[in-house]
Amino acid sequence: MGGGTPTFFDPQNLKILIDGIFENAVRADDAALSFEAHPNSTTADHLEVLYNLGFRRISIGVQDLSPKIMKAINRNQTVEEITFVTNYARILGYDSVNYDLIYGLPFQTMDDMRVTMDYLAEMLPDRIAFYSYAHVPWKSAGQRAFEDQDVPQGLEKYQLKKYGTERLNALGYQSIGMDHFALEMDSLYQNFKAGLMHRNFMGYTDKKTSLLIGLGASSISETPTMYVQNEKHIEDYTTAIEKSGFSLTKGHQLTKTQQNIRTHILRLMCTYQTEWSASMEDQIIKDICLDSMHELILDQLVVLEGNKLVITEKGKDFIRNICAGIDFEFARPTQKVYSSAI
Protein backbone atom coordinates (compact mmCIF):
# COMPACT_ATOMS: atom_id res chain seq x y z
CA MET A 1 0.00 0.00 0.00
CA GLY A 2 1.74 3.08 -1.22
CA GLY A 3 2.30 4.99 -4.41
CA GLY A 4 2.11 8.00 -2.13
CA THR A 5 1.94 7.91 1.63
CA PRO A 6 -1.15 6.15 3.00
CA THR A 7 -0.33 7.18 6.58
CA PHE A 8 -1.61 10.66 5.75
CA PHE A 9 -5.03 9.04 6.24
CA ASP A 10 -6.55 8.57 9.68
CA PRO A 11 -5.87 5.03 11.00
CA GLN A 12 -9.60 4.24 11.21
CA ASN A 13 -10.12 5.35 7.61
CA LEU A 14 -7.31 3.03 6.58
CA LYS A 15 -9.10 0.21 8.42
CA ILE A 16 -12.33 0.97 6.55
CA LEU A 17 -10.39 0.96 3.26
CA ILE A 18 -8.56 -2.34 3.86
CA ASP A 19 -11.62 -4.09 5.32
CA GLY A 20 -13.60 -2.97 2.28
CA ILE A 21 -11.03 -4.36 -0.15
CA PHE A 22 -10.97 -7.76 1.56
CA GLU A 23 -14.70 -7.95 2.30
CA ASN A 24 -15.41 -9.90 -0.89
CA ALA A 25 -11.92 -11.27 -1.53
CA VAL A 26 -10.16 -14.43 -0.44
CA ARG A 27 -6.81 -13.63 1.16
CA ALA A 28 -4.05 -16.18 0.60
CA ASP A 29 -2.69 -17.88 3.71
CA ASP A 30 0.79 -16.61 2.87
CA ALA A 31 -0.30 -13.10 1.86
CA ALA A 32 2.43 -10.48 2.32
CA LEU A 33 1.03 -7.04 3.21
CA SER A 34 3.29 -4.01 3.26
CA PHE A 35 2.86 -0.25 3.35
CA GLU A 36 4.84 2.94 2.86
CA ALA A 37 5.24 5.15 5.92
CA HIS A 38 6.10 8.84 6.12
CA PRO A 39 7.90 9.28 9.47
CA ASN A 40 6.24 12.65 10.03
CA SER A 41 2.68 11.32 9.77
CA THR A 42 2.95 7.72 11.03
CA THR A 43 1.65 7.36 14.58
CA ALA A 44 1.50 4.48 17.04
CA ASP A 45 -2.19 4.09 16.09
CA HIS A 46 -1.27 3.71 12.41
CA LEU A 47 1.25 0.98 13.20
CA GLU A 48 -1.13 -0.86 15.55
CA VAL A 49 -4.18 -0.72 13.25
CA LEU A 50 -2.23 -1.87 10.18
CA TYR A 51 -0.52 -4.64 12.15
CA ASN A 52 -3.91 -5.91 13.33
CA LEU A 53 -5.08 -5.89 9.69
CA GLY A 54 -2.25 -8.27 8.78
CA PHE A 55 0.53 -5.95 7.65
CA ARG A 56 4.00 -7.24 8.51
CA ARG A 57 6.26 -5.16 6.27
CA ILE A 58 6.90 -1.45 6.43
CA SER A 59 8.89 0.81 4.11
CA ILE A 60 10.07 4.11 5.54
CA GLY A 61 11.03 7.06 3.33
CA VAL A 62 14.28 8.18 4.99
CA GLN A 63 15.92 9.71 1.87
CA ASP A 64 18.67 11.56 3.84
CA LEU A 65 19.09 12.95 7.34
CA SER A 66 20.24 16.50 6.49
CA PRO A 67 17.65 19.16 7.49
CA LYS A 68 18.92 21.39 4.65
CA ILE A 69 18.31 18.68 2.06
CA MET A 70 14.94 17.73 3.52
CA LYS A 71 13.82 21.37 3.38
CA ALA A 72 14.94 21.63 -0.25
CA ILE A 73 12.81 18.63 -1.28
CA ASN A 74 9.89 19.63 0.97
CA ARG A 75 10.25 16.59 3.22
CA ASN A 76 9.28 17.47 6.78
CA GLN A 77 10.63 14.77 9.12
CA THR A 78 13.18 14.26 11.89
CA VAL A 79 15.62 11.54 12.90
CA GLU A 80 13.60 11.06 16.09
CA GLU A 81 10.45 10.32 14.05
CA ILE A 82 12.29 7.79 11.86
CA THR A 83 13.69 6.08 14.95
CA PHE A 84 10.29 5.92 16.65
CA VAL A 85 8.52 4.38 13.63
CA THR A 86 11.30 1.82 13.17
CA ASN A 87 11.52 0.78 16.81
CA TYR A 88 7.78 0.66 17.49
CA ALA A 89 7.16 -1.37 14.32
CA ARG A 90 9.68 -3.91 15.57
CA ILE A 91 8.16 -3.97 19.05
CA LEU A 92 4.73 -4.71 17.55
CA GLY A 93 6.13 -7.59 15.51
CA TYR A 94 6.64 -6.25 11.99
CA ASP A 95 9.17 -8.68 10.51
CA SER A 96 10.59 -6.56 7.68
CA VAL A 97 11.64 -2.91 7.76
CA ASN A 98 12.83 -1.19 4.57
CA TYR A 99 14.50 2.22 4.31
CA ASP A 100 14.35 4.25 1.09
CA LEU A 101 17.57 6.23 0.62
CA ILE A 102 18.46 8.61 -2.22
CA TYR A 103 21.81 9.74 -3.60
CA GLY A 104 22.31 12.85 -5.73
CA LEU A 105 19.86 15.01 -3.77
CA PRO A 106 20.21 18.82 -3.95
CA PHE A 107 23.02 20.10 -1.69
CA GLN A 108 24.00 16.51 -0.75
CA THR A 109 27.66 16.04 0.15
CA MET A 110 29.84 13.11 1.12
CA ASP A 111 29.51 14.19 4.76
CA ASP A 112 25.72 13.95 4.45
CA MET A 113 26.02 10.43 3.04
CA ARG A 114 28.40 9.48 5.86
CA VAL A 115 25.94 10.66 8.53
CA THR A 116 23.11 8.67 6.91
CA MET A 117 25.22 5.52 6.68
CA ASP A 118 26.33 5.87 10.31
CA TYR A 119 22.66 6.02 11.32
CA LEU A 120 21.98 2.96 9.19
CA ALA A 121 24.66 1.08 11.10
CA GLU A 122 22.69 1.74 14.30
CA MET A 123 19.23 0.82 12.98
CA LEU A 124 20.07 -2.02 10.54
CA PRO A 125 16.79 -2.23 8.59
CA ASP A 126 16.22 -5.55 6.81
CA ARG A 127 16.16 -4.02 3.35
CA ILE A 128 17.47 -0.91 1.63
CA ALA A 129 16.31 0.79 -1.55
CA PHE A 130 19.16 3.10 -2.64
CA TYR A 131 17.80 5.23 -5.48
CA SER A 132 19.21 7.86 -7.77
CA TYR A 133 17.56 11.25 -7.32
CA ALA A 134 15.35 11.91 -10.34
CA HIS A 135 16.00 15.53 -11.29
CA VAL A 136 13.14 16.50 -13.62
CA PRO A 137 12.37 20.22 -13.00
CA TRP A 138 10.53 20.39 -16.34
CA LYS A 139 7.94 18.02 -14.83
CA SER A 140 8.07 18.76 -11.10
CA ALA A 141 7.37 22.32 -9.98
CA GLY A 142 8.83 21.54 -6.54
CA GLN A 143 12.25 21.04 -8.12
CA ARG A 144 12.33 24.64 -9.25
CA ALA A 145 12.94 25.73 -5.64
CA PHE A 146 16.68 25.21 -6.16
CA GLU A 147 19.11 25.59 -9.06
CA ASP A 148 20.48 22.86 -11.32
CA GLN A 149 23.98 23.54 -9.97
CA ASP A 150 22.74 22.62 -6.47
CA VAL A 151 22.21 19.02 -7.63
CA PRO A 152 25.28 16.70 -7.73
CA GLN A 153 25.99 15.59 -11.28
CA GLY A 154 28.26 13.15 -13.11
CA LEU A 155 31.30 11.94 -11.19
CA GLU A 156 30.28 13.76 -7.99
CA LYS A 157 26.94 11.95 -7.95
CA TYR A 158 28.53 8.61 -8.84
CA GLN A 159 30.97 8.96 -5.94
CA LEU A 160 28.03 9.40 -3.55
CA LYS A 161 26.54 6.18 -4.90
CA LYS A 162 29.88 4.35 -4.74
CA TYR A 163 30.54 5.40 -1.14
CA GLY A 164 27.01 4.49 -0.07
CA THR A 165 27.23 1.08 -1.74
CA GLU A 166 30.58 0.32 -0.12
CA ARG A 167 29.21 1.24 3.31
CA LEU A 168 26.14 -0.94 2.77
CA ASN A 169 28.31 -3.88 1.76
CA ALA A 170 30.50 -3.38 4.83
CA LEU A 171 27.36 -3.52 7.02
CA GLY A 172 26.44 -6.91 5.55
CA TYR A 173 23.90 -5.80 2.95
CA GLN A 174 23.88 -7.83 -0.25
CA SER A 175 23.16 -6.24 -3.62
CA ILE A 176 20.01 -7.71 -5.15
CA GLY A 177 18.98 -6.54 -8.56
CA MET A 178 18.78 -2.84 -9.31
CA ASP A 179 19.11 -0.25 -6.50
CA HIS A 180 18.18 -2.75 -3.76
CA PHE A 181 20.06 -4.34 -0.86
CA ALA A 182 19.06 -6.82 1.83
CA LEU A 183 20.56 -8.60 4.82
CA GLU A 184 21.31 -12.27 4.20
CA MET A 185 18.47 -13.57 6.40
CA ASP A 186 15.85 -11.49 4.56
CA SER A 187 13.38 -13.40 2.36
CA LEU A 188 14.05 -11.17 -0.64
CA TYR A 189 17.76 -12.03 -0.56
CA GLN A 190 16.99 -15.73 -0.09
CA ASN A 191 14.73 -15.70 -3.14
CA PHE A 192 17.30 -13.73 -5.11
CA LYS A 193 19.91 -16.41 -4.37
CA ALA A 194 17.44 -19.11 -5.40
CA GLY A 195 16.64 -17.29 -8.66
CA LEU A 196 13.01 -16.77 -7.61
CA MET A 197 12.96 -12.99 -7.08
CA HIS A 198 10.52 -11.14 -9.31
CA ARG A 199 10.10 -7.56 -10.46
CA ASN A 200 7.05 -5.74 -11.70
CA PHE A 201 6.16 -2.10 -12.25
CA MET A 202 6.08 -1.48 -8.48
CA GLY A 203 9.48 -3.00 -7.75
CA TYR A 204 10.96 -6.25 -6.43
CA THR A 205 9.02 -9.00 -4.70
CA ASP A 206 9.81 -12.46 -3.38
CA LYS A 207 6.51 -13.74 -4.78
CA LYS A 208 6.31 -14.19 -8.53
CA THR A 209 3.10 -13.31 -10.31
CA SER A 210 2.10 -12.33 -13.82
CA LEU A 211 -0.76 -10.15 -12.58
CA LEU A 212 -0.55 -6.76 -10.86
CA ILE A 213 -3.80 -4.96 -10.04
CA GLY A 214 -3.46 -1.27 -9.25
CA LEU A 215 -6.19 0.31 -7.09
CA GLY A 216 -6.65 4.05 -6.76
CA ALA A 217 -5.97 7.16 -8.85
CA SER A 218 -2.96 7.00 -11.23
CA SER A 219 -2.15 3.37 -10.33
CA ILE A 220 -0.84 1.04 -13.04
CA SER A 221 -1.91 -2.56 -13.59
CA GLU A 222 -0.06 -5.28 -15.48
CA THR A 223 -1.08 -8.54 -17.13
CA PRO A 224 1.10 -10.91 -19.19
CA THR A 225 0.15 -8.97 -22.33
CA MET A 226 -0.85 -5.47 -21.25
CA TYR A 227 -0.25 -2.38 -19.11
CA VAL A 228 -3.15 -0.05 -18.15
CA GLN A 229 -3.29 3.08 -15.99
CA ASN A 230 -6.11 4.62 -13.98
CA GLU A 231 -7.09 8.27 -14.22
CA LYS A 232 -4.41 10.38 -12.53
CA HIS A 233 -6.57 13.07 -10.93
CA ILE A 234 -8.98 12.26 -8.09
CA GLU A 235 -11.90 14.16 -9.67
CA ASP A 236 -11.51 12.38 -13.04
CA TYR A 237 -10.98 9.04 -11.27
CA THR A 238 -14.19 9.42 -9.24
CA THR A 239 -16.23 10.63 -12.21
CA ALA A 240 -15.07 7.73 -14.39
CA ILE A 241 -16.03 5.14 -11.76
CA GLU A 242 -19.44 6.72 -11.15
CA LYS A 243 -20.08 6.79 -14.91
CA SER A 244 -18.88 3.35 -16.03
CA GLY A 245 -17.48 1.48 -13.02
CA PHE A 246 -13.98 1.68 -14.52
CA SER A 247 -11.25 4.26 -14.08
CA LEU A 248 -8.85 3.21 -16.84
CA THR A 249 -7.49 6.05 -18.94
CA LYS A 250 -4.77 4.53 -21.13
CA GLY A 251 -2.94 1.30 -21.79
CA HIS A 252 -0.58 -0.62 -24.04
CA GLN A 253 -1.00 -4.07 -25.60
CA LEU A 254 2.36 -5.85 -25.77
CA THR A 255 3.36 -7.60 -28.96
CA LYS A 256 4.96 -11.06 -28.79
CA THR A 257 8.34 -9.44 -29.42
CA GLN A 258 7.81 -6.93 -26.60
CA GLN A 259 6.83 -9.75 -24.24
CA ASN A 260 10.03 -11.55 -25.20
CA ILE A 261 12.15 -8.44 -24.61
CA ARG A 262 10.44 -7.88 -21.24
CA THR A 263 11.40 -11.43 -20.20
CA HIS A 264 15.07 -10.75 -20.92
CA ILE A 265 14.97 -7.38 -19.14
CA LEU A 266 13.39 -8.94 -16.04
CA ARG A 267 16.03 -11.67 -15.98
CA LEU A 268 18.79 -9.05 -16.11
CA MET A 269 17.15 -7.00 -13.36
CA CYS A 270 16.56 -10.03 -11.11
CA THR A 271 19.50 -12.37 -11.82
CA TYR A 272 22.12 -10.20 -13.61
CA GLN A 273 22.01 -12.46 -16.64
CA THR A 274 19.80 -13.71 -19.46
CA GLU A 275 20.04 -16.31 -22.18
CA TRP A 276 18.58 -16.28 -25.67
CA SER A 277 17.06 -19.54 -26.87
CA ALA A 278 17.91 -21.18 -30.18
CA SER A 279 14.59 -20.09 -31.71
CA MET A 280 14.76 -17.93 -34.82
CA GLU A 281 12.90 -15.05 -33.14
CA ASP A 282 15.24 -15.03 -30.14
CA GLN A 283 18.31 -15.15 -32.34
CA ILE A 284 17.03 -12.23 -34.42
CA ILE A 285 16.41 -10.24 -31.20
CA LYS A 286 19.89 -11.17 -29.97
CA ASP A 287 21.56 -9.97 -33.20
CA ILE A 288 19.69 -6.65 -33.09
CA CYS A 289 20.53 -6.16 -29.40
CA LEU A 290 24.22 -6.87 -29.89
CA ASP A 291 24.54 -3.88 -32.21
CA SER A 292 23.50 -1.57 -29.36
CA MET A 293 25.47 -3.57 -26.76
CA HIS A 294 28.82 -3.26 -28.52
CA GLU A 295 30.14 -0.35 -26.40
CA LEU A 296 28.84 -1.97 -23.20
CA ILE A 297 30.83 -5.09 -24.01
CA LEU A 298 33.96 -3.02 -24.78
CA ASP A 299 33.52 -1.19 -21.46
CA GLN A 300 33.32 -4.59 -19.70
CA LEU A 301 29.88 -3.85 -18.29
CA VAL A 302 28.51 -7.06 -19.81
CA VAL A 303 30.05 -10.29 -21.04
CA LEU A 304 28.65 -12.36 -23.90
CA GLU A 305 29.10 -16.12 -23.49
CA GLY A 306 27.48 -17.80 -26.47
CA ASN A 307 23.77 -17.09 -26.08
CA LYS A 308 24.17 -15.88 -22.50
CA LEU A 309 24.60 -12.23 -21.53
CA VAL A 310 26.03 -11.63 -18.04
CA ILE A 311 26.26 -8.29 -16.22
CA THR A 312 29.70 -7.84 -14.65
CA GLU A 313 30.33 -6.44 -11.17
CA LYS A 314 31.18 -3.07 -12.72
CA GLY A 315 28.08 -3.26 -14.88
CA LYS A 316 25.70 -3.51 -11.92
CA ASP A 317 25.85 0.28 -11.59
CA PHE A 318 24.48 0.61 -15.13
CA ILE A 319 21.64 -1.93 -15.25
CA ARG A 320 19.19 0.64 -16.61
CA ASN A 321 21.52 1.47 -19.50
CA ILE A 322 22.08 -2.22 -20.22
CA CYS A 323 18.35 -2.95 -20.22
CA ALA A 324 17.75 0.01 -22.54
CA GLY A 325 20.25 -1.64 -24.89
CA ILE A 326 18.26 -4.88 -24.76
CA ASP A 327 15.06 -3.02 -25.66
CA PHE A 328 15.70 -2.05 -29.28
CA GLU A 329 12.19 -0.52 -29.48
CA PHE A 330 13.02 1.96 -26.71
CA ALA A 331 12.49 5.45 -28.14
CA ARG A 332 15.43 7.78 -27.50
CA PRO A 333 13.75 11.16 -26.99
CA THR A 334 15.20 14.27 -28.62
CA GLN A 335 14.14 16.44 -25.67
CA LYS A 336 14.18 16.01 -21.89
CA VAL A 337 11.68 13.37 -20.79
CA TYR A 338 13.43 11.03 -18.36
CA SER A 339 15.79 11.55 -15.45
CA SER A 340 19.38 10.33 -15.87
CA ALA A 341 20.13 6.69 -15.03
CA ILE A 342 22.76 7.65 -12.42
C-alpha positions in Angstrom: 0.0 0.0 0.0 1.7 3.1 -1.2 2.3 5.0 -4.4 2.1 8.0 -2.1 1.9 7.9 1.6 -1.2 6.1 3.0 -0.3 7.2 6.6 -1.6 10.7 5.7 -5.0 9.0 6.2 -6.5 8.6 9.7 -5.9 5.0 11.0 -9.6 4.2 11.2 -10.1 5.3 7.6 -7.3 3.0 6.6 -9.1 0.2 8.4 -12.3 1.0 6.5 -10.4 1.0 3.3 -8.6 -2.3 3.9 -11.6 -4.1 5.3 -13.6 -3.0 2.3 -11.0 -4.4 -0.1 -11.0 -7.8 1.6 -14.7 -7.9 2.3 -15.4 -9.9 -0.9 -11.9 -11.3 -1.5 -10.2 -14.4 -0.4 -6.8 -13.6 1.2 -4.0 -16.2 0.6 -2.7 -17.9 3.7 0.8 -16.6 2.9 -0.3 -13.1 1.9 2.4 -10.5 2.3 1.0 -7.0 3.2 3.3 -4.0 3.3 2.9 -0.2 3.3 4.8 2.9 2.9 5.2 5.1 5.9 6.1 8.8 6.1 7.9 9.3 9.5 6.2 12.7 10.0 2.7 11.3 9.8 2.9 7.7 11.0 1.6 7.4 14.6 1.5 4.5 17.0 -2.2 4.1 16.1 -1.3 3.7 12.4 1.3 1.0 13.2 -1.1 -0.9 15.5 -4.2 -0.7 13.2 -2.2 -1.9 10.2 -0.5 -4.6 12.2 -3.9 -5.9 13.3 -5.1 -5.9 9.7 -2.3 -8.3 8.8 0.5 -5.9 7.6 4.0 -7.2 8.5 6.3 -5.2 6.3 6.9 -1.5 6.4 8.9 0.8 4.1 10.1 4.1 5.5 11.0 7.1 3.3 14.3 8.2 5.0 15.9 9.7 1.9 18.7 11.6 3.8 19.1 12.9 7.3 20.2 16.5 6.5 17.7 19.2 7.5 18.9 21.4 4.7 18.3 18.7 2.1 14.9 17.7 3.5 13.8 21.4 3.4 14.9 21.6 -0.3 12.8 18.6 -1.3 9.9 19.6 1.0 10.3 16.6 3.2 9.3 17.5 6.8 10.6 14.8 9.1 13.2 14.3 11.9 15.6 11.5 12.9 13.6 11.1 16.1 10.5 10.3 14.0 12.3 7.8 11.9 13.7 6.1 14.9 10.3 5.9 16.7 8.5 4.4 13.6 11.3 1.8 13.2 11.5 0.8 16.8 7.8 0.7 17.5 7.2 -1.4 14.3 9.7 -3.9 15.6 8.2 -4.0 19.1 4.7 -4.7 17.6 6.1 -7.6 15.5 6.6 -6.3 12.0 9.2 -8.7 10.5 10.6 -6.6 7.7 11.6 -2.9 7.8 12.8 -1.2 4.6 14.5 2.2 4.3 14.4 4.2 1.1 17.6 6.2 0.6 18.5 8.6 -2.2 21.8 9.7 -3.6 22.3 12.8 -5.7 19.9 15.0 -3.8 20.2 18.8 -4.0 23.0 20.1 -1.7 24.0 16.5 -0.8 27.7 16.0 0.1 29.8 13.1 1.1 29.5 14.2 4.8 25.7 13.9 4.4 26.0 10.4 3.0 28.4 9.5 5.9 25.9 10.7 8.5 23.1 8.7 6.9 25.2 5.5 6.7 26.3 5.9 10.3 22.7 6.0 11.3 22.0 3.0 9.2 24.7 1.1 11.1 22.7 1.7 14.3 19.2 0.8 13.0 20.1 -2.0 10.5 16.8 -2.2 8.6 16.2 -5.5 6.8 16.2 -4.0 3.3 17.5 -0.9 1.6 16.3 0.8 -1.5 19.2 3.1 -2.6 17.8 5.2 -5.5 19.2 7.9 -7.8 17.6 11.3 -7.3 15.3 11.9 -10.3 16.0 15.5 -11.3 13.1 16.5 -13.6 12.4 20.2 -13.0 10.5 20.4 -16.3 7.9 18.0 -14.8 8.1 18.8 -11.1 7.4 22.3 -10.0 8.8 21.5 -6.5 12.3 21.0 -8.1 12.3 24.6 -9.2 12.9 25.7 -5.6 16.7 25.2 -6.2 19.1 25.6 -9.1 20.5 22.9 -11.3 24.0 23.5 -10.0 22.7 22.6 -6.5 22.2 19.0 -7.6 25.3 16.7 -7.7 26.0 15.6 -11.3 28.3 13.2 -13.1 31.3 11.9 -11.2 30.3 13.8 -8.0 26.9 11.9 -8.0 28.5 8.6 -8.8 31.0 9.0 -5.9 28.0 9.4 -3.6 26.5 6.2 -4.9 29.9 4.3 -4.7 30.5 5.4 -1.1 27.0 4.5 -0.1 27.2 1.1 -1.7 30.6 0.3 -0.1 29.2 1.2 3.3 26.1 -0.9 2.8 28.3 -3.9 1.8 30.5 -3.4 4.8 27.4 -3.5 7.0 26.4 -6.9 5.6 23.9 -5.8 3.0 23.9 -7.8 -0.3 23.2 -6.2 -3.6 20.0 -7.7 -5.2 19.0 -6.5 -8.6 18.8 -2.8 -9.3 19.1 -0.2 -6.5 18.2 -2.7 -3.8 20.1 -4.3 -0.9 19.1 -6.8 1.8 20.6 -8.6 4.8 21.3 -12.3 4.2 18.5 -13.6 6.4 15.8 -11.5 4.6 13.4 -13.4 2.4 14.1 -11.2 -0.6 17.8 -12.0 -0.6 17.0 -15.7 -0.1 14.7 -15.7 -3.1 17.3 -13.7 -5.1 19.9 -16.4 -4.4 17.4 -19.1 -5.4 16.6 -17.3 -8.7 13.0 -16.8 -7.6 13.0 -13.0 -7.1 10.5 -11.1 -9.3 10.1 -7.6 -10.5 7.0 -5.7 -11.7 6.2 -2.1 -12.3 6.1 -1.5 -8.5 9.5 -3.0 -7.7 11.0 -6.2 -6.4 9.0 -9.0 -4.7 9.8 -12.5 -3.4 6.5 -13.7 -4.8 6.3 -14.2 -8.5 3.1 -13.3 -10.3 2.1 -12.3 -13.8 -0.8 -10.1 -12.6 -0.5 -6.8 -10.9 -3.8 -5.0 -10.0 -3.5 -1.3 -9.2 -6.2 0.3 -7.1 -6.6 4.0 -6.8 -6.0 7.2 -8.8 -3.0 7.0 -11.2 -2.1 3.4 -10.3 -0.8 1.0 -13.0 -1.9 -2.6 -13.6 -0.1 -5.3 -15.5 -1.1 -8.5 -17.1 1.1 -10.9 -19.2 0.1 -9.0 -22.3 -0.9 -5.5 -21.2 -0.3 -2.4 -19.1 -3.1 -0.1 -18.1 -3.3 3.1 -16.0 -6.1 4.6 -14.0 -7.1 8.3 -14.2 -4.4 10.4 -12.5 -6.6 13.1 -10.9 -9.0 12.3 -8.1 -11.9 14.2 -9.7 -11.5 12.4 -13.0 -11.0 9.0 -11.3 -14.2 9.4 -9.2 -16.2 10.6 -12.2 -15.1 7.7 -14.4 -16.0 5.1 -11.8 -19.4 6.7 -11.2 -20.1 6.8 -14.9 -18.9 3.4 -16.0 -17.5 1.5 -13.0 -14.0 1.7 -14.5 -11.3 4.3 -14.1 -8.9 3.2 -16.8 -7.5 6.1 -18.9 -4.8 4.5 -21.1 -2.9 1.3 -21.8 -0.6 -0.6 -24.0 -1.0 -4.1 -25.6 2.4 -5.9 -25.8 3.4 -7.6 -29.0 5.0 -11.1 -28.8 8.3 -9.4 -29.4 7.8 -6.9 -26.6 6.8 -9.7 -24.2 10.0 -11.5 -25.2 12.1 -8.4 -24.6 10.4 -7.9 -21.2 11.4 -11.4 -20.2 15.1 -10.7 -20.9 15.0 -7.4 -19.1 13.4 -8.9 -16.0 16.0 -11.7 -16.0 18.8 -9.1 -16.1 17.2 -7.0 -13.4 16.6 -10.0 -11.1 19.5 -12.4 -11.8 22.1 -10.2 -13.6 22.0 -12.5 -16.6 19.8 -13.7 -19.5 20.0 -16.3 -22.2 18.6 -16.3 -25.7 17.1 -19.5 -26.9 17.9 -21.2 -30.2 14.6 -20.1 -31.7 14.8 -17.9 -34.8 12.9 -15.1 -33.1 15.2 -15.0 -30.1 18.3 -15.1 -32.3 17.0 -12.2 -34.4 16.4 -10.2 -31.2 19.9 -11.2 -30.0 21.6 -10.0 -33.2 19.7 -6.6 -33.1 20.5 -6.2 -29.4 24.2 -6.9 -29.9 24.5 -3.9 -32.2 23.5 -1.6 -29.4 25.5 -3.6 -26.8 28.8 -3.3 -28.5 30.1 -0.4 -26.4 28.8 -2.0 -23.2 30.8 -5.1 -24.0 34.0 -3.0 -24.8 33.5 -1.2 -21.5 33.3 -4.6 -19.7 29.9 -3.8 -18.3 28.5 -7.1 -19.8 30.0 -10.3 -21.0 28.6 -12.4 -23.9 29.1 -16.1 -23.5 27.5 -17.8 -26.5 23.8 -17.1 -26.1 24.2 -15.9 -22.5 24.6 -12.2 -21.5 26.0 -11.6 -18.0 26.3 -8.3 -16.2 29.7 -7.8 -14.6 30.3 -6.4 -11.2 31.2 -3.1 -12.7 28.1 -3.3 -14.9 25.7 -3.5 -11.9 25.8 0.3 -11.6 24.5 0.6 -15.1 21.6 -1.9 -15.2 19.2 0.6 -16.6 21.5 1.5 -19.5 22.1 -2.2 -20.2 18.3 -2.9 -20.2 17.8 0.0 -22.5 20.3 -1.6 -24.9 18.3 -4.9 -24.8 15.1 -3.0 -25.7 15.7 -2.0 -29.3 12.2 -0.5 -29.5 13.0 2.0 -26.7 12.5 5.4 -28.1 15.4 7.8 -27.5 13.8 11.2 -27.0 15.2 14.3 -28.6 14.1 16.4 -25.7 14.2 16.0 -21.9 11.7 13.4 -20.8 13.4 11.0 -18.4 15.8 11.5 -15.5 19.4 10.3 -15.9 20.1 6.7 -15.0 22.8 7.7 -12.4 
